Amino acid sequence: MLRTYGVTPPEKLVTYDGLSFLQGIIDGTVPAPPIAQTLGFDLVHVEQGKAVFEGMPEFRHYNPIGTVHGGVAATLLDSCMSCAVQTTIEAGLGYTTLEIKVNMVRPITEKTGLIRAEGRAL
């Protein structure tokens, strides 16, 4: 499947409930967000209260000290947690991230392999 990237117009976005919209990103009926193309990650699974993203760390993600920039991990985590919330909202409603805190426990490099972030709405 050829993935397209873009931003869904607000008048179309409000016609979807959150879960259906995110499923549309996975099946390609809705464009994936540009940030996914920029950082090289994909939404790979959604269900009520859950969203899973995966990405492959690459050299282009490196910071000046030779590891993947922490912002890549933070963006992946922000995406999975916020989309887990989005799976629970009805058509016409919105949401935004209010706060995120990330503790890095080990470096990510291009040798790490596929990274996966799973968000669950509690």
N, CA, C and O atoms as a GROMACS GRO file, in nm:
protein
  488
    1MET      N    1   0.084  -0.118   0.000
    1MET     CA    2   0.000   0.000   0.000
    1MET      C    3   0.089   0.125   0.000
    1MET      O    4   0.185   0.135   0.077
    2LEU      N    5   0.056   0.218  -0.085
    2LEU     CA    6   0.126   0.346  -0.090
    2LEU      C    7   0.064   0.439   0.013
    2LEU      O    8  -0.053   0.475   0.001
    3ARG      N    9   0.142   0.477   0.113
    3ARG     CA   10   0.091   0.564   0.219
    3ARG      C   11   0.094   0.708   0.171
    3ARG      O   12   0.190   0.753   0.109
    4THR      N   13  -0.013   0.780   0.201
    4THR     CA   14  -0.017   0.924   0.174
    4THR      C   15  -0.007   0.998   0.306
    4THR      O   16  -0.047   0.947   0.411
    5TYR      N   17   0.045   1.119   0.299
    5TYR     CA   18   0.062   1.202   0.419
    5TYR      C   19  -0.008   1.334   0.397
    5TYR      O   20  -0.010   1.388   0.286
    6GLY      N   21  -0.066   1.386   0.502
    6GLY     CA   22  -0.136   1.513   0.494
    6GLY      C   23  -0.214   1.539   0.621
    6GLY      O   24  -0.203   1.467   0.720
    7VAL      N   25  -0.293   1.644   0.616
    7VAL     CA   26  -0.377   1.681   0.729
    7VAL      C   27  -0.522   1.679   0.680
    7VAL      O   28  -0.556   1.744   0.582
    8THR      N   29  -0.605   1.604   0.749
    8THR     CA   30  -0.745   1.594   0.713
    8THR      C   31  -0.814   1.727   0.744
    8THR      O   32  -0.800   1.780   0.854
    9PRO      N   33  -0.890   1.782   0.648
    9PRO     CA   34  -0.961   1.908   0.673
    9PRO      C   35  -1.057   1.894   0.792
    9PRO      O   36  -1.120   1.790   0.809
   10PRO      N   37  -1.068   1.999   0.874
   10PRO     CA   38  -1.153   1.991   0.994
   10PRO      C   39  -1.297   1.949   0.964
   10PRO      O   40  -1.356   1.874   1.041
   11GLU      N   41  -1.353   1.995   0.852
   11GLU     CA   42  -1.492   1.959   0.820
   11GLU      C   43  -1.508   1.810   0.790
   11GLU      O   44  -1.618   1.755   0.806
   12LYS      N   45  -1.402   1.744   0.748
   12LYS     CA   46  -1.407   1.599   0.728
   12LYS      C   47  -1.374   1.526   0.857
   12LYS      O   48  -1.434   1.424   0.889
   13LEU      N   49  -1.278   1.579   0.931
   13LEU     CA   50  -1.234   1.518   1.056
   13LEU      C   51  -1.351   1.500   1.153
   13LEU      O   52  -1.362   1.396   1.218
   14VAL      N   53  -1.437   1.600   1.165
   14VAL     CA   54  -1.547   1.594   1.263
   14VAL      C   55  -1.653   1.491   1.227
   14VAL      O   56  -1.743   1.464   1.307
   15THR      N   57  -1.645   1.434   1.107
   15THR     CA   58  -1.743   1.331   1.069
   15THR      C   59  -1.704   1.193   1.120
   15THR      O   60  -1.785   1.100   1.115
   16TYR      N   61  -1.583   1.178   1.169
   16TYR     CA   62  -1.534   1.050   1.220
   16TYR      C   63  -1.536   1.047   1.372
   16TYR      O   64  -1.509   1.148   1.437
   17ASP      N   65  -1.568   0.929   1.430
   17ASP     CA   66  -1.534   0.911   1.571
   17ASP      C   67  -1.384   0.881   1.574
   17ASP      O   68  -1.325   0.848   1.471
   18GLY      N   69  -1.323   0.893   1.690
   18GLY     CA   70  -1.178   0.881   1.700
   18GLY      C   71  -1.123   0.748   1.652
   18GLY      O   72  -1.023   0.746   1.580
   19LEU      N   73  -1.187   0.639   1.689
   19LEU     CA   74  -1.138   0.507   1.650
   19LEU      C   75  -1.145   0.488   1.499
   19LEU      O   76  -1.050   0.438   1.438
   20SER      N   77  -1.254   0.528   1.437
   20SER     CA   78  -1.269   0.513   1.292
   20SER      C   79  -1.167   0.598   1.217
   20SER      O   80  -1.113   0.555   1.115
   21PHE      N   81  -1.142   0.718   1.266
   21PHE     CA   82  -1.043   0.805   1.202
   21PHE      C   83  -0.904   0.740   1.204
   21PHE      O   84  -0.836   0.736   1.102
   22LEU      N   85  -0.864   0.690   1.320
   22LEU     CA   86  -0.733   0.628   1.332
   22LEU      C   87  -0.724   0.500   1.250
   22LEU      O   88  -0.619   0.470   1.192
   23GLN      N   89  -0.832   0.424   1.244
   23GLN     CA   90  -0.832   0.304   1.160
   23GLN      C   91  -0.816   0.344   1.014
   23GLN      O   92  -0.754   0.272   0.936
   24GLY      N   93  -0.873   0.458   0.976
   24GLY     CA   94  -0.856   0.509   0.841
   24GLY      C   95  -0.712   0.542   0.808
   24GLY      O   96  -0.669   0.525   0.694
   25ILE      N   97  -0.636   0.589   0.906
   25ILE     CA   98  -0.493   0.614   0.884
   25ILE      C   99  -0.423   0.481   0.856
   25ILE      O  100  -0.340   0.473   0.765
   26ILE      N  101  -0.455   0.378   0.933
   26ILE     CA  102  -0.392   0.248   0.914
   26ILE      C  103  -0.427   0.189   0.778
   26ILE      O  104  -0.339   0.137   0.709
   27ASP      N  105  -0.555   0.196   0.740
   27ASP     CA  106  -0.594   0.132   0.613
   27ASP      C  107  -0.574   0.222   0.491
   27ASP      O  108  -0.599   0.179   0.379
   28GLY      N  109  -0.530   0.346   0.513
   28GLY     CA  110  -0.497   0.434   0.403
   28GLY      C  111  -0.610   0.516   0.346
   28GLY      O  112  -0.591   0.586   0.246
   29THR      N  113  -0.729   0.509   0.406
   29THR     CA  114  -0.840   0.591   0.358
   29THR      C  115  -0.832   0.734   0.409
   29THR      O  116  -0.900   0.823   0.359
   30VAL      N  117  -0.747   0.755   0.509
   30VAL     CA  118  -0.719   0.888   0.565
   30VAL      C  119  -0.567   0.905   0.558
   30VAL      O  120  -0.494   0.810   0.586
   31PRO      N  121  -0.518   1.023   0.522
   31PRO     CA  122  -0.373   1.039   0.516
   31PRO      C  123  -0.309   1.031   0.654
   31PRO      O  124  -0.368   1.074   0.754
   32ALA      N  125  -0.190   0.976   0.658
   32ALA     CA  126  -0.112   0.974   0.782
   32ALA      C  127  -0.060   1.115   0.807
   32ALA      O  128  -0.040   1.190   0.712
   33PRO      N  129  -0.039   1.153   0.933
   33PRO     CA  130   0.010   1.288   0.961
   33PRO      C  131   0.154   1.308   0.913
   33PRO      O  132   0.233   1.214   0.914
   34PRO      N  133   0.187   1.428   0.871
   34PRO     CA  134   0.323   1.456   0.820
   34PRO      C  135   0.434   1.422   0.920
   34PRO      O  136   0.544   1.386   0.878
   35ILE      N  137   0.408   1.434   1.050
   35ILE     CA  138   0.512   1.403   1.148
   35ILE      C  139   0.556   1.257   1.138
   35ILE      O  140   0.672   1.225   1.164
   36ALA      N  141   0.463   1.168   1.100
   36ALA     CA  142   0.498   1.026   1.084
   36ALA      C  143   0.598   1.008   0.971
   36ALA      O  144   0.688   0.925   0.980
   37GLN      N  145   0.582   1.085   0.863
   37GLN     CA  146   0.677   1.079   0.753
   37GLN      C  147   0.811   1.140   0.794
   37GLN      O  148   0.917   1.086   0.764
   38THR      N  149   0.805   1.252   0.864
   38THR     CA  150   0.927   1.321   0.907
   38THR      C  151   1.013   1.233   0.995
   38THR      O  152   1.135   1.226   0.977
   39LEU      N  153   0.951   1.165   1.091
   39LEU     CA  154   1.027   1.084   1.187
   39LEU      C  155   1.031   0.936   1.152
   39LEU      O  156   1.101   0.859   1.218
   40GLY      N  157   0.957   0.894   1.051
   40GLY     CA  158   0.964   0.755   1.007
   40GLY      C  159   0.897   0.656   1.100
   40GLY      O  160   0.953   0.550   1.127
   41PHE      N  161   0.778   0.688   1.150
   41PHE     CA  162   0.704   0.592   1.230
   41PHE      C  163   0.562   0.579   1.178
   41PHE      O  164   0.514   0.665   1.104
   42ASP      N  165   0.496   0.470   1.216
   42ASP     CA  166   0.360   0.442   1.169
   42ASP      C  167   0.269   0.400   1.283
   42ASP      O  168   0.312   0.337   1.379
   43LEU      N  169   0.143   0.437   1.270
   43LEU     CA  170   0.037   0.382   1.354
   43LEU      C  171   0.008   0.243   1.299
   43LEU      O  172  -0.029   0.230   1.182
   44VAL      N  173   0.024   0.140   1.382
   44VAL     CA  174   0.011   0.003   1.331
   44VAL      C  175  -0.108  -0.073   1.387
   44VAL      O  176  -0.148  -0.175   1.331
   45HIS      N  177  -0.166  -0.024   1.496
   45HIS     CA  178  -0.280  -0.094   1.556
   45HIS      C  179  -0.359   0.002   1.642
   45HIS      O  180  -0.302   0.083   1.716
   46VAL      N  181  -0.491  -0.007   1.632
   46VAL     CA  182  -0.580   0.066   1.723
   46VAL      C  183  -0.697  -0.023   1.761
   46VAL      O  184  -0.742  -0.107   1.683
   47GLU      N  185  -0.745  -0.002   1.880
   47GLU     CA  186  -0.870  -0.060   1.928
   47GLU      C  187  -0.919   0.032   2.037
   47GLU      O  188  -0.848   0.125   2.076
   48GLN      N  189  -1.037   0.011   2.085
   48GLN     CA  190  -1.093   0.098   2.188
   48GLN      C  191  -0.996   0.111   2.305
   48GLN      O  192  -0.967   0.013   2.373
   49GLY      N  193  -0.946   0.233   2.329
   49GLY     CA  194  -0.857   0.259   2.442
   49GLY      C  195  -0.711   0.222   2.420
   49GLY      O  196  -0.634   0.222   2.516
   50LYS      N  197  -0.672   0.189   2.298
   50LYS     CA  198  -0.534   0.144   2.274
   50LYS      C  199  -0.486   0.192   2.137
   50LYS      O  200  -0.560   0.190   2.038
   51ALA      N  201  -0.360   0.235   2.132
   51ALA     CA  202  -0.296   0.273   2.006
   51ALA      C  203  -0.150   0.230   2.011
   51ALA      O  204  -0.082   0.248   2.112
   52VAL      N  205  -0.100   0.175   1.900
   52VAL     CA  206   0.035   0.124   1.893
   52VAL      C  207   0.106   0.186   1.772
   52VAL      O  208   0.054   0.187   1.661
   53PHE      N  209   0.226   0.238   1.796
   53PHE     CA  210   0.310   0.297   1.692
   53PHE      C  211   0.442   0.222   1.686
   53PHE      O  212   0.490   0.171   1.787
   54GLU      N  213   0.499   0.215   1.566
   54GLU     CA  214   0.630   0.155   1.549
   54GLU      C  215   0.715   0.243   1.458
   54GLU      O  216   0.664   0.312   1.370
   55GLY      N  217   0.845   0.238   1.481
   55GLY     CA  218   0.938   0.312   1.398
   55GLY      C  219   1.076   0.250   1.401
   55GLY      O  220   1.111   0.177   1.494
   56MET      N  221   1.153   0.279   1.297
   56MET     CA  222   1.289   0.227   1.288
   56MET      C  223   1.386   0.343   1.309
   56MET      O  224   1.392   0.434   1.226
   57PRO      N  225   1.462   0.340   1.418
   57PRO     CA  226   1.560   0.446   1.441
   57PRO      C  227   1.665   0.448   1.330
   57PRO      O  228   1.714   0.343   1.288
   58GLU      N  229   1.698   0.566   1.284
   58GLU     CA  230   1.793   0.581   1.174
   58GLU      C  231   1.897   0.688   1.210
   58GLU      O  232   1.878   0.766   1.303
   59PHE      N  233   2.004   0.688   1.135
   59PHE     CA  234   2.110   0.787   1.154
   59PHE      C  235   2.054   0.930   1.146
   59PHE      O  236   2.102   1.018   1.216
   60ARG      N  237   1.956   0.953   1.062
   60ARG     CA  238   1.898   1.088   1.047
   60ARG      C  239   1.832   1.138   1.175
   60ARG      O  240   1.803   1.257   1.186
   61HIS      N  241   1.808   1.050   1.271
   61HIS     CA  242   1.747   1.088   1.398
   61HIS      C  243   1.851   1.123   1.506
   61HIS      O  244   1.814   1.159   1.617
   62TYR      N  245   1.979   1.111   1.472
   62TYR     CA  246   2.085   1.129   1.571
   62TYR      C  247   2.099   1.274   1.617
   62TYR      O  248   2.079   1.368   1.541
   63ASN      N  249   2.135   1.286   1.744
   63ASN     CA  250   2.171   1.415   1.802
   63ASN      C  251   2.324   1.431   1.793
   63ASN      O  252   2.391   1.342   1.741
   64PRO      N  253   2.379   1.541   1.842
   64PRO     CA  254   2.524   1.562   1.829
   64PRO      C  255   2.612   1.462   1.905
   64PRO      O  256   2.731   1.453   1.876
   65ILE      N  257   2.556   1.388   2.001
   65ILE     CA  258   2.640   1.293   2.076
   65ILE      C  259   2.627   1.150   2.025
   65ILE      O  260   2.677   1.057   2.089
   66GLY      N  261   2.560   1.130   1.911
   66GLY     CA  262   2.561   1.000   1.846
   66GLY      C  263   2.455   0.901   1.889
   66GLY      O  264   2.474   0.780   1.874
   67THR      N  265   2.344   0.949   1.942
   67THR     CA  266   2.230   0.863   1.972
   67THR      C  267   2.105   0.929   1.915
   67THR      O  268   2.105   1.046   1.878
   68VAL      N  269   1.997   0.851   1.908
   68VAL     CA  270   1.872   0.906   1.859
   68VAL      C  271   1.826   1.015   1.955
   68VAL      O  272   1.826   0.997   2.077
   69HIS      N  273   1.787   1.127   1.898
   69HIS     CA  274   1.741   1.241   1.978
   69HIS      C  275   1.622   1.199   2.065
   69HIS      O  276   1.533   1.128   2.018
   70GLY      N  277   1.621   1.243   2.189
   70GLY     CA  278   1.513   1.209   2.281
   70GLY      C  279   1.376   1.253   2.233
   70GLY      O  280   1.274   1.196   2.272
   71GLY      N  281   1.374   1.354   2.148
   71GLY     CA  282   1.246   1.402   2.094
   71GLY      C  283   1.177   1.299   2.007
   71GLY      O  284   1.055   1.300   1.995
   72VAL      N  285   1.254   1.209   1.946
   72VAL     CA  286   1.193   1.103   1.866
   72VAL      C  287   1.114   1.010   1.957
   72VAL      O  288   0.998   0.979   1.930
   73ALA      N  289   1.176   0.966   2.066
   73ALA     CA  290   1.107   0.880   2.162
   73ALA      C  291   0.988   0.953   2.224
   73ALA      O  292   0.880   0.896   2.238
   74ALA      N  293   1.007   1.079   2.260
   74ALA     CA  294   0.898   1.156   2.321
   74ALA      C  295   0.781   1.172   2.224
   74ALA      O  296   0.665   1.164   2.264
   75THR      N  297   0.810   1.194   2.097
   75THR     CA  298   0.704   1.209   1.998
   75THR      C  299   0.629   1.077   1.978
   75THR      O  300   0.506   1.077   1.967
   76LEU      N  301   0.700   0.967   1.975
   76LEU     CA  302   0.636   0.836   1.962
   76LEU      C  303   0.546   0.809   2.083
   76LEU      O  304   0.435   0.758   2.067
   77LEU      N  305   0.595   0.841   2.201
   77LEU     CA  306   0.516   0.821   2.323
   77LEU      C  307   0.396   0.915   2.329
   77LEU      O  308   0.286   0.874   2.367
   78ASP      N  309   0.415   1.040   2.291
   78ASP     CA  310   0.303   1.135   2.287
   78ASP      C  311   0.197   1.086   2.189
   78ASP      O  312   0.078   1.096   2.216
   79SER      N  313   0.241   1.034   2.076
   79SER     CA  314   0.147   0.987   1.974
   79SER      C  315   0.066   0.869   2.024
   79SER      O  316  -0.056   0.868   2.007
   80CYS      N  317   0.130   0.770   2.085
   80CYS     CA  318   0.054   0.653   2.128
   80CYS      C  319  -0.041   0.685   2.243
   80CYS      O  320  -0.152   0.633   2.248
   81MET      N  321   0.003   0.772   2.336
   81MET     CA  322  -0.087   0.801   2.448
   81MET      C  323  -0.204   0.888   2.405
   81MET      O  324  -0.317   0.868   2.450
   82SER      N  325  -0.178   0.985   2.319
   82SER     CA  326  -0.287   1.072   2.277
   82SER      C  327  -0.384   0.998   2.185
   82SER      O  328  -0.505   1.019   2.193
   83CYS      N  329  -0.333   0.914   2.098
   83CYS     CA  330  -0.422   0.839   2.009
   83CYS      C  331  -0.502   0.733   2.086
   83CYS      O  332  -0.613   0.700   2.045
   84ALA      N  333  -0.448   0.680   2.195
   84ALA     CA  334  -0.527   0.590   2.279
   84ALA      C  335  -0.650   0.664   2.332
   84ALA      O  336  -0.759   0.608   2.337
   85VAL      N  337  -0.630   0.788   2.371
   85VAL     CA  338  -0.744   0.870   2.414
   85VAL      C  339  -0.838   0.896   2.297
   85VAL      O  340  -0.960   0.889   2.312
   86GLN      N  341  -0.780   0.926   2.181
   86GLN     CA  342  -0.863   0.956   2.064
   86GLN      C  343  -0.955   0.840   2.027
   86GLN      O  344  -1.065   0.863   1.977
   87THR      N  345  -0.914   0.716   2.052
   87THR     CA  346  -0.998   0.601   2.020
   87THR      C  347  -1.128   0.601   2.100
   87THR      O  348  -1.222   0.529   2.065
   88THR      N  349  -1.134   0.680   2.205
   88THR     CA  350  -1.252   0.678   2.292
   88THR      C  351  -1.349   0.794   2.267
   88THR      O  352  -1.454   0.801   2.330
   89ILE      N  353  -1.315   0.885   2.176
   89ILE     CA  354  -1.402   1.003   2.158
   89ILE      C  355  -1.499   0.986   2.042
   89ILE      O  356  -1.471   0.918   1.944
   90GLU      N  357  -1.614   1.048   2.058
   90GLU     CA  358  -1.717   1.040   1.954
   90GLU      C  359  -1.693   1.146   1.848
   90GLU      O  360  -1.612   1.238   1.865
   91ALA      N  361  -1.762   1.131   1.739
   91ALA     CA  362  -1.750   1.224   1.626
   91ALA      C  363  -1.776   1.367   1.673
   91ALA      O  364  -1.866   1.392   1.753
   92GLY      N  365  -1.697   1.460   1.621
   92GLY     CA  366  -1.716   1.601   1.652
   92GLY      C  367  -1.639   1.652   1.772
   92GLY      O  368  -1.635   1.772   1.795
   93LEU      N  369  -1.578   1.561   1.849
   93LEU     CA  370  -1.501   1.603   1.966
   93LEU      C  371  -1.352   1.602   1.933
   93LEU      O  372  -1.308   1.537   1.839
   94GLY      N  373  -1.275   1.676   2.011
   94GLY     CA  374  -1.131   1.682   1.993
   94GLY      C  375  -1.059   1.661   2.125
   94GLY      O  376  -1.122   1.640   2.228
   95TYR      N  377  -0.929   1.666   2.120
   95TYR     CA  378  -0.845   1.647   2.237
   95TYR      C  379  -0.709   1.708   2.208
   95TYR      O  380  -0.680   1.742   2.093
   96THR      N  381  -0.628   1.722   2.309
   96THR     CA  382  -0.488   1.762   2.291
   96THR      C  383  -0.408   1.711   2.409
   96THR      O  384  -0.462   1.686   2.516
   97THR      N  385  -0.279   1.696   2.390
   97THR     CA  386  -0.191   1.657   2.500
   97THR      C  387  -0.172   1.777   2.591
   97THR      O  388  -0.139   1.887   2.545
   98LEU      N  389  -0.192   1.758   2.720
   98LEU     CA  390  -0.172   1.865   2.817
   98LEU      C  391  -0.035   1.857   2.883
   98LEU      O  392   0.024   1.959   2.918
   99GLU      N  393   0.015   1.736   2.898
   99GLU     CA  394   0.143   1.721   2.967
   99GLU      C  395   0.202   1.585   2.931
   99GLU      O  396   0.129   1.487   2.912
  100ILE      N  397   0.333   1.580   2.922
  100ILE     CA  398   0.404   1.454   2.902
  100ILE      C  399   0.537   1.463   2.976
  100ILE      O  400   0.604   1.567   2.975
  101LYS      N  401   0.575   1.352   3.039
  101LYS     CA  402   0.704   1.343   3.105
  101LYS      C  403   0.766   1.212   3.063
  101LYS      O  404   0.703   1.107   3.071
  102VAL      N  405   0.889   1.218   3.017
  102VAL     CA  406   0.958   1.099   2.968
  102VAL      C  407   1.090   1.085   3.044
  102VAL      O  408   1.166   1.181   3.054
  103ASN      N  409   1.116   0.968   3.096
  103ASN     CA  410   1.244   0.934   3.156
  103ASN      C  411   1.316   0.838   3.064
  103ASN      O  412   1.269   0.728   3.039
  104MET      N  413   1.431   0.880   3.013
  104MET     CA  414   1.511   0.795   2.926
  104MET      C  415   1.595   0.703   3.013
  104MET      O  416   1.665   0.750   3.103
  105VAL      N  417   1.589   0.573   2.987
  105VAL     CA  418   1.664   0.479   3.070
  105VAL      C  419   1.782   0.416   2.998
  105VAL      O  420   1.872   0.361   3.061
  106ARG      N  421   1.782   0.425   2.864
  106ARG     CA  422   1.898   0.380   2.786
  106ARG      C  423   1.889   0.445   2.648
  106ARG      O  424   1.781   0.484   2.604
  107PRO      N  425   2.002   0.456   2.581
  107PRO     CA  426   2.001   0.524   2.450
  107PRO      C  427   1.936   0.438   2.342
  107PRO      O  428   1.936   0.315   2.348
  108ILE      N  429   1.882   0.506   2.243
  108ILE     CA  430   1.833   0.441   2.121
  108ILE      C  431   1.934   0.477   2.012
  108ILE      O  432   1.975   0.592   2.000
  109THR      N  433   1.973   0.378   1.934
  109THR     CA  434   2.063   0.401   1.821
  109THR      C  435   2.003   0.333   1.698
  109THR      O  436   1.900   0.266   1.706
  110GLU      N  437   2.069   0.351   1.586
  110GLU     CA  438   2.021   0.285   1.464
  110GLU      C  439   2.038   0.133   1.473
  110GLU      O  440   1.980   0.060   1.392
  111LYS      N  441   2.116   0.085   1.569
  111LYS     CA  442   2.133  -0.059   1.589
  111LYS      C  443   2.028  -0.118   1.682
  111LYS      O  444   2.021  -0.240   1.699
  112THR      N  445   1.945  -0.033   1.743
  112THR     CA  446   1.842  -0.080   1.836
  112THR      C  447   1.740  -0.168   1.766
  112THR      O  448   1.690  -0.264   1.825
  113GLY      N  449   1.710  -0.136   1.642
  113GLY     CA  450   1.605  -0.208   1.571
  113GLY      C  451   1.470  -0.141   1.593
  113GLY      O  452   1.462  -0.030   1.646
  114LEU      N  453   1.367  -0.208   1.551
  114LEU     CA  454   1.232  -0.153   1.557
  114LEU      C  455   1.196  -0.112   1.699
  114LEU      O  456   1.213  -0.190   1.793
  115ILE      N  457   1.146   0.009   1.714
  115ILE     CA  458   1.094   0.052   1.844
  115ILE      C  459   0.942   0.059   1.837
  115ILE      O  460   0.886   0.090   1.732
  116ARG      N  461   0.878   0.029   1.948
  116ARG     CA  462   0.732   0.017   1.954
  116ARG      C  463   0.683   0.090   2.078
  116ARG      O  464   0.739   0.074   2.187
  117ALA      N  465   0.580   0.168   2.060
  117ALA     CA  466   0.519   0.238   2.174
  117ALA      C  467   0.371   0.206   2.176
  117ALA      O  468   0.302   0.220   2.075
  118GLU      N  469   0.323   0.164   2.291
  118GLU     CA  470   0.184   0.124   2.308
  118GLU      C  471   0.119   0.212   2.414
  118GLU      O  472   0.165   0.218   2.528
  119GLY      N  473   0.012   0.279   2.375
  119GLY     CA  474  -0.062   0.364   2.469
  119GLY      C  475  -0.195   0.302   2.502
  119GLY      O  476  -0.262   0.245   2.416
  120ARG      N  477  -0.233   0.314   2.629
  120ARG     CA  478  -0.363   0.263   2.675
  120ARG      C  479  -0.433   0.370   2.756
  120ARG      O  480  -0.374   0.432   2.844
  121ALA      N  481  -0.559   0.390   2.725
  121ALA     CA  482  -0.641   0.483   2.803
  121ALA      C  483  -0.696   0.407   2.924
  121ALA      O  484  -0.759   0.302   2.909
  122LEU      N  485  -0.672   0.460   3.041
  122LEU     CA  486  -0.718   0.394   3.164
  122LEU      C  487  -0.841   0.464   3.220
  122LEU      O  488  -0.894   0.423   3.323
   0.00000   0.00000   0.00000
